[in-house]
Amino acid sequence: MILEILEWDESLFLYLNSIRTDWMDPVMLALTGRLIWLPLYAFLIYLIFKWYGTVGFWYVGGIALLILLADQTTSGFMKPYFGRLRPCHDPRWEGMIFNYAGCGGRFGFASSHASTTFSVATYLFLIFRGKIRSMAWLFVWSGTISYTRVYLGVHYPLDIVVGAFVGVASGYITFTVVGGLRQLFAAKATQVHSED
């Protein structure tokens, strides 16, 4: 069963990776980068403070925990544990796949790009749930960035799917932890004031 899934995954990768055009190469490379998204991140942090005021410090602080959890689960644990070669490091695909801008680390399961972007999307979606309905577009953003990894030949589709699941779980866990800590500190502060 596992071998069949891996064969299907590799076949889908070869198909998707073959769908490309020259003008899209630099676009995909730019989208997969981190610096291009800094204005978006700054805008999202602005929205947190606009809606939540000083409570926003809790949510912004949670982003560091969120990224650490999502990234370390994939890069620190899953990649070395499973040891699945990135397609661009696999000698079976030499000369067969498109790899526009280098390969990165040796192992690729699961995708850190997918885990971190989907964790941010989930976390912010939960923060703004009931306030800003259009935050669901962040999942399209996450999916687009994740797809660039297949396009560039550095991840299989299954790497992306599992990374996305890790990201969604990380986003939900972090949102729950931050909310719990915020309520705990608020309750303690109320108790101290009532004793004064």
CORNORWO-V860636 format. One record per residue. RES is the residue in one letter. PSI is psi in radians with two decimals (999 if undefined). NEAR is the number of other ideal C-beta (glycine too) atoms within 10 Angstrom. D_FIRST is the distance of its C-alpha to the first C-alpha in Angstrom with 2 decimals. Layout:
RES&PSI&NEAR&D_FIRST  RES&PSI&NEAR&D_FIRST
//
This chain:
M&-0.84&5&0.00  I&-0.73&6&3.82  L&-0.66&7&5.45  E&-0.71&8&5.11  I&-0.75&10&6.32  L&-0.68&13&8.74  E&-0.75&10&9.90  W&-0.74&12&10.63  D&-0.78&19&12.31  E&-0.69&17&14.32  S&-0.75&11&15.41  L&-0.71&14&16.56  F&-0.86&21&18.33  L&-0.66&14&20.11  Y&-0.90&11&21.25  L&-0.69&15&22.50  N&-0.41&23&24.09  S&-0.24&10&25.97  I&1.74&10&27.66  R&2.83&15&30.67  T&2.68&7&34.46  D&-0.71&7&36.98  W&-0.38&7&38.66  M&-0.33&14&35.47  D&-0.95&15&34.78  P&-0.49&11&37.43  V&-0.84&12&36.66  M&-0.68&20&33.01  L&-0.72&16&34.20  A&-0.76&12&36.78  L&-0.55&17&34.43  T&-0.25&20&32.00  G&2.98&12&35.01  R&-0.64&10&36.40  L&-0.60&7&40.14  I&-0.42&11&40.08  W&0.01&16&38.90  L&-0.75&9&41.69  P&-0.67&9&43.93  L&-0.79&12&41.19  Y&-0.74&12&40.64  A&-0.72&10&44.42  F&-0.71&9&44.70  L&-0.68&18&42.06  I&-0.70&15&43.87  Y&-0.77&11&47.09  L&-0.66&17&45.65  I&-0.83&20&44.67  F&-0.57&14&48.26  K&-0.74&9&49.74  W&-0.54&14&48.05  Y&-0.08&16&48.10  G&-2.36&9&51.06  T&-0.41&7&51.12  V&-0.38&13&48.13  G&-0.45&17&46.25  F&-0.61&13&46.54  W&-0.84&17&44.07  Y&-0.68&24&41.52  V&-0.69&15&42.12  G&-0.59&13&41.86  G&-0.42&21&38.54  I&-0.68&20&37.21  A&-0.78&10&37.57  L&-0.73&16&35.60  L&-0.90&25&32.98  I&-0.68&20&32.45  L&-0.82&15&32.54  L&-0.84&21&29.84  A&-0.79&29&27.49  D&-0.76&18&28.18  Q&-0.51&14&28.12  T&-0.75&20&24.84  T&-0.95&26&23.17  S&-0.72&17&25.59  G&-0.51&12&26.83  F&-1.03&12&23.78  M&-0.80&23&20.37  K&-0.89&21&21.21  P&-0.53&11&22.64  Y&-0.85&10&20.16  F&-0.53&13&16.93  G&0.58&11&18.92  R&2.11&21&16.97  L&2.49&16&19.60  R&2.63&23&21.01  P&-0.61&26&20.69  C&-0.21&21&24.45  H&-0.11&18&24.26  D&2.05&16&21.61  P&-0.32&7&23.72  R&-0.50&9&21.34  W&0.10&19&22.59  E&2.21&10&26.22  G&-0.04&5&28.51  M&-0.45&12&25.79  I&2.80&17&25.40  F&2.15&14&28.07  N&1.74&16&28.96  Y&-0.60&18&32.25  A&0.89&15&33.27  G&3.10&10&31.80  C&-0.49&16&28.55  G&-2.77&16&29.17  G&2.90&12&27.53  R&-0.71&12&25.12  F&2.67&19&22.01  G&-0.03&29&20.72  F&1.95&21&18.01  A&2.97&28&19.14  S&2.16&32&22.03  S&-0.59&26&25.37  H&-0.79&26&26.97  A&-0.76&28&24.56  S&-0.75&33&24.92  T&-0.75&26&28.70  T&-0.71&25&29.46  F&-0.50&29&27.39  S&-0.75&31&28.95  V&-0.76&25&32.38  A&-0.80&24&31.73  T&-0.81&25&30.61  Y&-0.87&27&33.48  L&-0.61&22&36.10  F&-0.75&19&34.90  L&-0.67&18&35.39  I&-0.73&24&38.72  F&0.15&20&40.09  R&2.24&12&38.61  G&-0.06&6&41.55  K&-0.92&10&43.64  I&1.80&13&42.24  R&-0.52&9&39.95  S&0.01&7&39.16  M&-0.22&17&37.18  A&-0.35&12&33.97  W&-0.35&11&34.47  L&-0.46&20&33.30  F&-0.53&16&29.69  V&-0.74&10&30.40  W&-0.81&16&31.91  S&-0.77&25&28.85  G&-0.67&15&26.54  T&-0.85&13&28.97  I&-0.73&23&29.17  S&-0.71&24&25.41  Y&-0.57&19&25.16  T&-0.50&21&27.78  R&-0.58&25&25.41  V&-0.79&22&23.11  Y&-0.74&21&26.31  L&-0.05&25&27.73  G&0.34&24&24.76  V&-0.12&26&24.16  H&2.56&29&20.91  Y&2.75&28&17.61  P&-0.66&21&17.14  L&-0.58&20&14.46  D&-0.70&31&17.21  I&-0.82&28&19.52  V&-0.82&15&17.61  V&-0.70&19&16.97  G&-0.69&30&20.54  A&-0.73&24&21.87  F&-0.74&14&20.45  V&-0.73&25&22.08  G&-0.80&33&25.19  V&-0.77&21&25.49  A&-0.73&17&25.16  S&-0.72&27&27.69  G&-0.77&26&30.02  Y&-0.78&15&30.05  I&-0.82&17&30.53  T&-0.74&25&33.31  F&-0.74&21&35.02  T&-0.76&11&35.08  V&-0.81&14&36.40  V&-0.74&21&39.03  G&-0.73&15&40.17  G&-0.77&10&40.48  L&-0.71&14&42.43  R&-0.76&16&44.66  Q&-0.67&10&45.56  L&-0.83&10&46.18  F&-0.63&11&48.55  A&-0.71&12&50.23  A&-0.72&10&50.86  K&-0.68&10&52.32  A&-0.69&10&54.50  T&-0.70&10&55.77  Q&-0.71&9&56.53  V&-0.76&9&58.49  H&-0.63&8&60.49  S&-0.46&7&61.30  E&-0.34&6&62.61  D&999&4&64.90
//
